Amino acid sequence: MDDDLDAARVAFDSETGVGTVTMNRPDALNALNDQLRADIIAGLQRLEAENEDADGVALRAVVLEGAGEKAFCAGADVGGFSEESAGASSERGHYEFIRNFPAPVIAKIDGYCLGGGLETALACDFRLASESSTLGFPEVNLGLLPGAGGVQYVTKLAGPAVAKELAMTGEYISAQRAADEGIINHVYDDDEFDEEVDAFVTDLAGQAPLAVQAIKDSAHMAVQSGLEEGLRYDNRLFRELLETEDHAEGAAAFDEDREPEFEGK
């Protein structure tokens, strides 16, 4: 499946179960406008629809990337700010939609990743960046703060001192520093970036999809609840997974010393 939306492209590889949403405004450094925000959601919805007629889980992982060679996403169009664009009021905005999406979403960051673009990446489950990428929150230069939770995200990942420094100074940082601070999962050499991301995503998509989705749920619960509530939640998820065909397949493959073939059932 390959679809062109107004400001994004969507593709799905049925063999690997990997979907791709490409923010397609390269002349504007893939800056967020209302159309692109809507198309990110629409693209994810089209990919999720691949599960509807599947025997099990068809969609295993999603890559979110930017078109062109300069930017993942350079933030919001200046002058186009609104409550919606800042993430202030939209319960179903693209940030929230990414966070709550059942399959893991991987931000493939190559180039500028700024403001709302960085918040978009932070809403994803994983952030993989090329060595030459640049990240930052320039909103303070417009008399604003990151409106879709950027300070909250970075505080949880790297601590309040790092979050305040990035947001208060508007400083741009390298992908390597972002990785050192725990904001980025992995940084790869520019020449090896596509190959390394493909390997990461292929490995992730090969795992038991129901277990992967449960782990995503567990991690979300961990940052929203106390330890005791989180432990009870994980225990319930564990018991549910014990009853799946994927668990039976994983156990059989272990006993038979072979690779498991998970179907998401």
C-alpha positions in Angstrom: 0.0 0.0 0.0 1.3 3.4 -1.0 -0.8 6.5 -0.6 -0.1 10.2 -1.3 -2.0 12.6 1.0 -1.9 16.3 0.7 1.1 16.8 3.0 2.3 13.3 3.8 3.0 9.9 2.1 2.0 6.6 3.6 3.4 3.1 2.7 3.0 -0.4 4.1 5.2 -3.4 3.6 3.0 -6.4 4.1 6.0 -8.8 4.3 7.6 -7.1 7.3 4.5 -5.4 8.8 6.3 -2.1 8.8 4.4 1.1 7.9 6.0 4.4 7.0 4.5 7.9 7.3 6.6 10.6 5.6 6.0 14.2 6.4 6.1 15.7 2.9 6.8 19.4 3.0 10.5 19.4 2.2 10.5 23.0 0.8 9.2 24.1 4.2 11.6 21.8 6.1 8.5 19.7 6.9 7.2 22.4 9.2 3.9 21.6 10.8 0.7 23.2 9.5 -2.8 22.1 10.0 -2.8 19.9 6.9 0.3 18.0 7.9 -1.0 17.4 11.4 -4.2 16.0 10.0 -2.3 13.9 7.5 -0.1 12.4 10.2 -3.2 11.2 11.9 -4.8 10.1 8.6 -1.7 8.2 7.7 -1.6 6.3 11.0 -5.3 5.5 10.7 -4.7 4.0 7.2 -1.9 1.9 8.5 -3.9 0.7 11.5 -6.7 -0.3 9.1 -4.3 -3.0 7.7 -5.2 -5.0 10.9 -8.9 -5.0 10.1 -8.9 -8.0 7.7 -5.7 -9.6 8.9 -5.5 -12.9 10.7 -3.7 -11.6 13.7 -1.7 -8.3 13.8 -0.5 -7.1 10.3 1.0 -3.7 11.4 4.0 -4.4 13.6 5.8 -1.0 13.6 5.6 2.5 12.1 8.4 4.7 11.0 7.8 8.5 11.0 10.2 10.4 8.9 10.6 13.7 7.0 11.0 14.1 3.2 14.1 15.7 1.8 17.6 15.8 3.1 17.4 18.7 5.5 14.9 18.1 8.2 12.8 15.6 10.1 10.5 18.5 11.0 11.6 22.1 11.7 8.6 22.9 14.0 5.4 24.8 13.4 5.0 27.4 10.7 5.7 30.7 12.3 2.6 32.8 12.2 0.4 29.7 12.1 0.3 29.2 15.8 -3.1 28.4 17.4 -4.3 26.5 20.4 -4.6 23.5 18.1 -1.1 23.9 16.6 0.5 24.4 20.0 -1.1 21.2 21.3 -3.0 23.2 24.0 -6.5 21.8 23.4 -6.5 18.9 21.1 -7.2 15.6 22.8 -6.9 13.9 19.4 -4.1 16.0 18.1 -1.3 14.2 16.3 1.0 14.2 19.4 -1.7 12.4 21.4 -2.5 10.1 18.5 1.1 9.0 18.2 1.4 8.4 22.0 -1.7 6.2 22.0 -1.1 4.4 18.8 -1.1 0.6 19.5 2.0 -0.2 17.4 5.4 1.2 18.3 6.2 4.4 16.4 9.9 5.2 15.5 11.0 8.7 14.8 13.6 8.6 12.0 15.4 11.9 12.6 17.7 13.2 9.8 18.4 16.9 9.9 16.6 19.6 11.8 14.2 18.4 14.6 13.0 21.6 16.3 10.1 22.8 18.3 6.9 21.0 17.5 9.0 18.6 15.4 11.0 17.6 18.4 7.8 17.3 20.4 6.5 15.0 17.6 9.6 12.9 17.9 9.2 12.8 21.7 5.7 11.5 21.3 7.1 8.5 19.5 8.3 5.4 21.2 11.8 5.5 19.9 14.0 8.2 18.4 16.8 7.3 16.0 18.9 10.1 14.6 21.7 10.6 12.1 24.9 12.0 13.5 24.5 15.4 11.7 21.0 16.0 13.1 20.2 19.0 15.2 17.6 19.3 17.9 16.1 22.2 20.0 13.3 24.2 21.3 13.4 27.7 19.8 10.0 28.8 21.1 11.4 31.1 23.8 12.7 33.3 21.0 9.0 33.9 20.1 8.0 34.5 23.7 6.5 31.1 24.0 7.3 27.7 25.6 7.0 24.3 23.8 3.2 24.0 23.8 2.8 20.3 23.3 4.7 19.0 26.3 8.3 19.4 25.3 9.5 20.5 28.7 7.5 17.7 30.3 8.9 15.0 28.0 12.5 16.1 28.4 12.2 16.5 32.2 11.1 12.9 32.4 13.8 11.7 30.1 16.8 13.9 31.1 15.8 15.7 34.2 14.5 19.3 34.9 17.9 21.0 34.5 18.4 19.8 30.9 14.7 20.6 30.0 15.0 24.1 31.4 18.3 24.7 29.7 17.0 23.7 26.3 13.7 25.5 26.6 15.0 28.7 28.3 18.0 29.2 26.0 16.6 28.0 22.7 19.9 26.3 22.2 20.3 23.8 19.4 22.1 20.6 20.4 23.7 17.8 18.4 22.2 14.4 18.1 25.0 13.0 20.1 24.5 15.3 23.1 20.7 14.5 22.9 21.6 10.8 23.1 24.0 11.4 26.0 21.2 13.1 27.8 18.8 10.3 27.1 16.6 12.2 24.7 17.6 10.1 21.7 17.8 6.3 21.7 20.5 5.8 19.1 22.7 8.0 16.9 24.2 6.5 13.7 26.8 7.6 11.2 25.2 9.5 8.3 26.4 7.0 5.8 25.0 4.1 7.7 21.8 5.7 9.0 19.2 4.2 6.7 20.7 0.7 7.0 20.9 0.9 10.8 17.3 2.2 11.1 16.1 -0.5 8.9 17.8 -3.2 11.0 16.4 -1.7 14.2 12.8 -1.6 12.8 13.0 -5.0 11.2 14.1 -6.5 14.5 11.4 -4.8 16.4 8.7 -5.8 13.9 9.8 -9.4 14.3 8.9 -9.5 18.0 5.6 -10.8 19.3 3.3 -7.9 18.4 0.8 -8.4 21.3 3.6 -8.5 23.8 5.2 -5.4 22.2 1.8 -3.5 22.5 1.5 -4.6 26.1 5.0 -3.4 26.9 4.1 0.0 25.4 1.0 0.1 27.6 3.1 -0.8 30.6 5.6 1.9 30.0 2.9 4.5 29.7 1.4 3.3 32.9 4.7 3.6 34.6 5.0 7.3 34.1 1.4 7.9 35.1 0.9 5.9 38.2 2.6 4.7 41.4 4.6 1.5 41.6 1.9 -0.6 43.2 -0.7 0.3 40.6 1.8 -0.3 37.8 2.7 -3.7 39.2 -0.9 -4.8 39.3 -1.3 -3.5 35.7 1.7 -5.5 34.5 0.5 -8.6 36.2 -2.9 -8.4 34.4 -1.1 -7.9 31.1 1.2 -10.8 31.8 -1.8 -13.1 32.5 -3.5 -12.1 29.3 -0.4 -12.7 27.2 -0.1 -16.2 28.8 -3.3 -17.1 26.9 -2.2 -16.0 23.5 -1.1 -18.2 20.6 2.1 -16.1 20.3 3.1 -17.2 23.8 2.5 -20.8 22.9 4.6 -20.3 19.7 7.4 -18.6 21.6 7.6 -21.5 24.1 7.5 -24.1 21.4 10.2 -22.4 19.4 12.4 -22.2 22.5 11.9 -25.9 23.1 12.6 -26.7 19.5 15.6 -24.4 19.2 14.2 -22.4 16.3 13.1 -18.9 15.5 9.4 -18.2 16.5 6.9 -17.1 13.9 4.6 -14.7 15.7 1.2 -13.8 14.2 -0.3 -11.5 16.8 -2.9 -13.9 18.0 
